[in-house]
Amino acid sequence: MTTAGEHYRVIRTQLTGLASELSPEQAATPVPALPGWSVQDTFAHLAGVSADIVAGTPGDPHDPAWTAGHVDTRRERSLAEVCAEWTANSAAAEQILDDPAGRRAVFAVFDVFHHSHDIRGALGRREARDTPEAAFVATLMTKFKRGGWAEAGHPPIELAADAGSWHLGAPDAEPVAALSTSDFELSRILVGRRSRAQMLAAGWTGDPGPVVDLLPVFGPPVTDLTE
């Protein structure tokens, strides 16, 4: 079984390889999924997350000051320097991700996966969507979402993707809606990269209206995100 650290390494290696091919103009491209950030800023954030994991000081992904600090600290560095720092920390960060005591850091796999596609979307690239990493992220994000769904009293739903299917809500309750989509699309919905209109049009049966706003961890964006 591929571990969290191994999935992280695959995505990190893909991204640093991509970074080595980018012109300064491409590195400065705005990232629509991350208003105010460029492609290089997004790499700076990823390097910052890795550094914090190694230092034992991971922050709150919901805290804008934490994520902004990653970018501000690396503002004067080149993209190559940012990636060199990220690579230098990689072995230690990936070992922590595979340590049961470091499970709290597993969010870094979600983070690097989604930001890899934020970057690709900004650059007009469509790749690495039907992958073991997409399946890993979709599975874990759905399981985390399922954890508090019934306790919160949310209407029961079914979510299905290539990696599997999941019932959210009371075990014997009939779902009010069911979604069947790809691992990639399910994970992008759950993280908050699809507008409400896009979520409603994602391929549901039943009425998803009462539940779609409950799915995203962040967001969703006000306007459609095309990637």
C-alpha positions in Angstrom: 0.0 0.0 0.0 1.3 3.4 -0.9 1.8 5.6 2.1 0.9 9.2 2.7 4.6 10.2 2.5 5.0 8.4 -0.8 1.9 10.1 -2.3 3.3 13.4 -1.1 6.7 12.7 -2.7 5.1 11.8 -6.1 3.2 15.1 -6.2 6.2 17.2 -4.9 8.5 15.6 -7.5 6.0 16.4 -10.3 5.7 20.0 -9.1 9.4 20.7 -8.7 9.9 19.2 -12.2 7.2 21.5 -13.5 8.8 24.5 -11.7 12.1 23.9 -13.4 10.5 24.4 -16.8 8.7 27.7 -16.0 9.7 31.1 -17.3 9.6 34.1 -14.9 6.4 35.2 -16.6 4.8 31.8 -16.0 5.9 31.8 -12.4 4.2 35.2 -11.9 0.9 33.9 -13.4 -2.1 34.6 -11.1 -3.7 31.5 -9.6 -7.6 31.9 -10.0 -8.2 29.3 -7.2 -6.1 31.4 -4.8 -6.9 35.1 -5.3 -3.9 37.3 -4.7 -1.4 34.5 -5.2 0.8 33.8 -8.1 2.2 30.4 -9.2 5.4 31.2 -7.3 3.5 32.2 -4.2 1.8 28.9 -4.2 5.1 27.1 -4.3 6.3 29.3 -1.5 3.3 28.2 0.6 4.1 24.5 -0.1 7.7 24.9 0.9 6.5 26.7 4.0 4.2 23.9 5.0 7.0 21.3 4.6 9.3 23.5 6.7 6.7 23.8 9.4 6.1 20.0 9.5 9.8 19.4 9.9 10.1 22.0 12.6 7.2 20.5 14.5 5.1 23.7 14.2 2.3 23.0 11.7 -0.3 25.7 11.7 -4.0 26.0 11.0 -4.8 25.7 7.3 -7.8 28.0 8.0 -5.6 30.8 9.3 -4.8 33.3 6.5 -1.9 34.7 8.6 -0.1 31.3 8.7 -0.4 30.7 4.9 0.5 34.4 4.2 3.6 34.0 6.3 4.9 31.3 4.0 4.7 33.6 1.1 6.1 36.7 2.8 9.1 34.9 4.2 10.1 33.7 0.7 9.2 36.9 -1.2 12.8 37.7 -2.1 13.7 34.1 -3.2 13.6 32.8 -6.7 11.4 29.9 -7.6 14.4 27.7 -7.9 15.5 28.6 -4.4 12.0 28.0 -3.0 12.0 24.5 -4.7 15.5 23.8 -3.4 14.3 24.5 0.2 11.2 22.3 -0.3 13.4 19.5 -1.7 15.9 19.8 1.2 13.1 19.3 3.7 11.3 16.5 1.8 12.9 13.4 3.3 12.2 14.5 6.8 8.7 15.7 6.0 7.7 12.5 4.2 9.0 10.4 7.1 6.8 12.4 9.5 3.8 11.8 7.2 4.4 8.1 7.5 4.8 8.1 11.3 1.6 7.3 13.2 2.5 10.1 15.6 2.5 12.5 12.6 -0.9 11.8 11.3 -2.0 15.3 12.1 0.2 16.4 9.3 -1.7 14.3 6.7 -3.4 17.5 5.6 -0.2 18.3 3.8 -1.0 15.6 1.2 -4.4 17.2 0.6 -2.8 20.6 0.5 -0.1 19.6 -2.0 -2.5 17.7 -4.2 -5.0 20.6 -4.5 -2.4 23.2 -4.9 -0.7 21.2 -7.6 -4.0 21.4 -9.6 -4.4 25.1 -8.6 -1.0 25.7 -10.3 -1.8 23.5 -13.3 -5.2 25.3 -13.7 -3.4 28.7 -13.7 -1.1 27.4 -16.4 -3.8 25.8 -18.5 -2.5 22.3 -17.9 -4.8 19.2 -17.5 -2.8 16.3 -16.1 -2.4 14.0 -13.1 -6.1 13.7 -12.5 -6.7 10.0 -12.8 -4.0 8.9 -10.4 -3.4 7.0 -7.1 -2.9 10.3 -5.5 -6.4 11.5 -6.6 -7.9 8.3 -5.2 -6.0 8.7 -1.9 -7.1 12.3 -1.4 -10.8 11.6 -2.4 -11.0 8.6 0.0 -9.5 10.3 3.0 -11.3 13.6 2.5 -14.6 11.8 2.2 -13.9 9.7 5.3 -13.1 12.9 7.3 -16.2 14.5 6.0 -18.3 11.5 6.9 -17.0 11.6 10.5 -19.2 14.4 11.8 -22.0 14.3 9.2 -24.6 12.4 11.2 -23.6 14.0 14.5 -24.3 17.4 12.9 -27.7 16.3 11.9 -27.1 16.8 8.2 -29.3 15.0 5.6 -27.9 11.6 4.6 -26.2 11.4 1.2 -24.2 9.0 -0.9 -20.9 9.9 -2.5 -19.3 7.7 -5.1 -16.1 8.0 -7.1 -13.6 5.7 -8.8 -12.0 4.9 -5.4 -15.2 3.8 -3.7 -18.6 4.9 -2.3 -19.5 6.3 1.0 -22.7 6.9 3.0 -22.7 10.1 5.0 -25.4 10.3 7.7 -27.3 7.8 9.8 -26.4 4.3 8.6 -30.0 3.2 7.8 -31.3 6.5 6.6 -32.3 6.9 2.9 -30.1 9.4 1.2 -31.7 12.6 -0.1 -29.2 12.8 -2.9 -26.4 10.8 -4.4 -23.3 11.9 -6.4 -21.3 9.8 -8.7 -18.2 11.5 -10.2 -14.4 11.0 -10.5 -11.9 11.0 -7.7 -10.5 14.3 -8.9 -13.9 16.1 -9.1 -15.1 14.7 -5.7 -11.9 15.9 -4.0 -12.2 19.4 -5.7 -15.8 19.7 -4.5 -14.8 18.7 -1.0 -12.0 21.1 -0.7 -14.0 24.1 -2.1 -12.8 24.5 -5.7 -16.3 24.3 -7.3 -18.9 27.0 -7.1 -22.4 26.2 -5.9 -23.6 26.1 -9.4 -20.8 23.7 -10.4 -21.5 21.5 -7.4 -25.2 21.3 -8.2 -24.4 20.3 -11.8 -21.8 17.7 -10.8 -24.0 14.6 -11.5 -26.4 14.1 -8.7 -29.6 12.1 -8.4 -32.1 13.3 -5.9 -32.0 16.9 -4.6 -28.6 18.1 -3.6 -29.8 21.6 -2.8 -29.9 21.1 1.0 -26.4 19.6 1.2 -24.0 21.1 -1.3 -23.1 24.0 0.9 -22.1 21.6 3.6 -19.5 19.8 1.5 -16.6 22.3 1.0 -13.9 22.6 3.6 -13.0 26.1 2.1 -15.1 28.3 0.0 -16.7 27.6 -2.4 -15.7 30.3 -4.9 -18.4 32.8 -5.9 -17.8 32.2 -9.6 -17.1 29.0 -11.5 -13.6 27.8 -11.4 -12.5 26.5 -14.8 -9.5 24.3 -14.9 
